[in-house]
């Protein structure tokens, strides 16, 4: 079983090595490491995908991590695959090649973004005079409930709040899911991303989603 564990650790030589050694003691294997944010207090936040041997519980990861000086566990959840930010370059190339076929291009986008942003799912919605329709959805995305709400105030990349924004389908917020969205500028498309069980999207992650959305929007406009 693999888990994504979000960890705060000292930004100093040897700290990641100490953590890897602690994981190795319980038979855990690090599959990928991604620096999410560098904090002003000489601390970094890392997303680490770790596989555990059969029969080892996730709690063992938390115990191993917190045994290392200066390490704090922010969150942990099951995660399939590896964090893959580099895959976005290939995805953007495929989007550019298929920009004339929007549904296919958007399927390329949503197939890569969950792994790149340690998320559970992604969908692209279109809002036009007829309402909202789903253009593409990744594996694991909530089903289309058939509603056609107004996508309120998604003029820039931002966090969404299922409990406060009435247009958000109930299925998106189940199991303490956290959400973020970004427009594809000068198109009628919006990218929505969700994490089942969290953690919250950080400001740096929201900015990342917005930058990807801006690039994809430009590619579509140039087609």
C-alpha positions in Angstrom: 0.0 0.0 0.0 1.3 3.5 -0.9 0.7 6.7 1.0 1.2 10.4 0.4 2.6 11.9 3.6 3.0 15.6 3.8 5.8 16.5 6.2 7.4 19.6 7.6 11.1 19.1 8.2 14.1 21.3 8.9 15.7 22.9 5.7 19.2 21.7 6.5 21.6 19.0 5.2 20.8 15.5 6.4 17.2 16.0 7.5 15.7 14.1 4.5 18.3 11.4 4.9 17.4 11.0 8.6 13.8 10.7 7.6 14.6 8.1 4.9 16.5 6.1 7.4 13.6 6.2 9.8 11.3 5.0 7.1 13.7 2.2 6.1 13.7 0.8 9.6 10.0 0.0 9.2 10.5 -1.4 5.7 9.0 1.7 4.0 10.2 2.6 0.5 10.2 6.2 -0.7 8.9 6.4 -4.3 9.0 10.1 -4.8 9.7 13.4 -3.0 8.4 16.8 -4.0 9.1 20.1 -2.3 5.8 21.8 -1.9 6.8 25.0 -0.1 9.8 26.6 1.5 8.8 28.3 4.7 10.4 31.4 6.3 11.3 29.6 9.6 14.0 27.5 7.8 11.5 24.7 7.2 10.3 22.9 4.1 7.1 21.2 3.4 7.5 18.0 1.3 5.0 15.6 -0.2 6.5 12.1 0.0 5.0 9.0 -1.6 5.9 5.9 0.5 5.1 2.3 0.0 4.6 0.1 3.0 5.1 -3.7 3.2 2.0 -5.8 3.5 0.6 -5.8 7.1 2.3 -2.5 8.1 -0.2 0.2 9.1 0.0 3.8 8.1 0.4 4.8 11.8 3.9 3.3 11.6 4.8 6.0 9.1 3.7 8.7 11.4 5.6 7.2 14.3 8.7 6.8 12.3 8.6 10.4 10.9 7.9 12.1 14.3 10.8 10.2 15.8 13.2 12.4 13.7 14.1 15.7 15.3 12.2 18.7 13.9 9.9 16.6 11.8 6.1 17.2 11.9 3.4 15.3 10.0 0.9 17.5 8.3 -1.3 14.8 6.7 -1.3 11.3 5.4 -3.6 9.6 2.9 -3.5 6.7 0.4 -2.0 7.6 -2.9 -1.5 5.6 -6.1 1.6 6.2 -8.3 4.2 8.9 -7.8 4.2 12.7 -7.7 5.0 13.6 -11.3 5.5 17.3 -12.0 7.8 16.7 -14.9 4.9 14.9 -16.7 3.2 18.3 -17.2 5.7 19.3 -19.9 4.7 16.2 -22.0 1.1 16.9 -21.2 1.3 20.5 -22.5 3.0 19.3 -25.6 0.1 16.9 -26.2 -2.5 19.7 -25.5 -0.8 21.9 -28.0 -0.9 19.1 -30.6 -4.6 18.5 -30.0 -5.7 22.0 -29.3 -8.1 21.9 -32.3 -10.0 19.1 -30.5 -10.9 20.6 -27.1 -12.4 17.5 -25.5 -9.3 15.4 -26.3 -6.9 18.2 -25.3 -8.8 18.6 -21.9 -8.7 14.9 -21.3 -4.9 15.1 -21.6 -5.0 17.9 -19.0 -7.1 16.1 -16.4 -5.2 12.8 -16.9 -1.9 14.4 -15.7 -2.9 17.1 -13.2 -3.9 14.8 -10.3 -0.5 13.1 -10.2 1.3 16.4 -10.7 -0.6 18.2 -7.8 -1.0 15.2 -5.4 -4.7 15.3 -6.0 -7.5 12.8 -6.2 -9.2 14.0 -9.4 -9.7 16.8 -11.9 -12.5 17.9 -14.2 -12.8 20.6 -16.8 -16.2 22.4 -17.1 -17.5 24.7 -19.8 -19.9 27.5 -19.0 -21.8 29.1 -21.9 -25.3 30.5 -22.6 -26.8 27.1 -22.0 -25.2 26.6 -18.6 -22.4 24.4 -17.3 -21.3 21.1 -19.0 -18.5 18.7 -18.3 -15.8 18.5 -21.0 -13.4 16.1 -19.4 -12.8 14.2 -16.2 -10.0 12.1 -14.7 -10.3 8.7 -13.2 -11.8 9.0 -9.8 -13.7 12.2 -10.4 -17.2 12.5 -8.9 -19.9 11.6 -11.4 -21.8 14.4 -13.3 -24.9 15.0 -11.3 -26.7 16.6 -14.2 -26.9 20.1 -12.6 -26.0 23.3 -14.5 -25.0 25.8 -11.9 -23.3 29.1 -12.4 -19.6 29.0 -11.9 -19.5 31.9 -9.5 -16.4 34.2 -9.2 -13.8 31.8 -10.8 -11.9 34.6 -12.5 -8.6 33.6 -11.1 -7.0 30.5 -9.5 -8.4 30.0 -6.0 -9.5 27.6 -3.3 -13.2 26.5 -3.4 -15.3 26.2 -0.3 -18.0 23.4 -0.6 -19.8 24.5 2.6 -20.1 28.1 1.5 -20.5 28.1 -2.3 -24.0 26.8 -3.1 -23.2 26.0 -6.8 -20.7 23.3 -5.9 -22.1 19.8 -6.2 -22.4 17.9 -2.9 -20.4 15.0 -4.2 -17.3 17.2 -4.6 -17.1 17.9 -0.9 -17.6 14.4 0.5 -15.1 12.8 2.8 -13.6 16.2 3.8 -12.4 16.9 0.2 -10.6 20.1 -0.5 -11.0 21.9 -3.8 -9.2 24.4 -6.0 -10.1 25.9 -9.4 -8.6 28.0 -12.1 -10.0 29.5 -15.3 -8.4 28.8 -18.7 -8.2 32.6 -19.6 -10.1 33.9 -22.6 -11.9 30.6 -23.0 -15.2 29.4 -21.5 -13.4 26.6 -19.6 -12.5 26.1 -15.9 -10.3 23.5 -14.3 -11.4 22.0 -11.0 -9.2 19.8 -8.8 -10.1 17.9 -5.6 -8.3 16.0 -2.9 -10.4 13.5 -1.0 -9.6 13.8 2.7 -7.3 16.8 2.1 -4.9 18.4 2.8 -5.8 21.9 2.0 -4.4 23.4 -1.2 -1.5 25.8 -0.3 -1.1 29.2 -1.9 1.9 27.9 -3.9 -0.2 25.0 -5.2 -3.1 27.3 -6.2 -0.6 29.5 -8.1 0.7 26.4 -9.8 -2.7 25.4 -11.0 -3.4 28.9 -12.2 -0.1 29.0 -14.2 -1.0 25.7 -15.9 -4.5 27.0 -16.6 -3.0 30.2 -18.2 -0.7 28.2 -20.4 -3.4 25.8 -21.5 -5.8 28.7 -22.2 -3.1 30.3 -24.4 -2.5 27.1 -26.3 -6.3 26.7 -27.0 -6.5 30.3 -28.2 -3.6 29.8 -30.6 -5.1 26.8 -32.3 
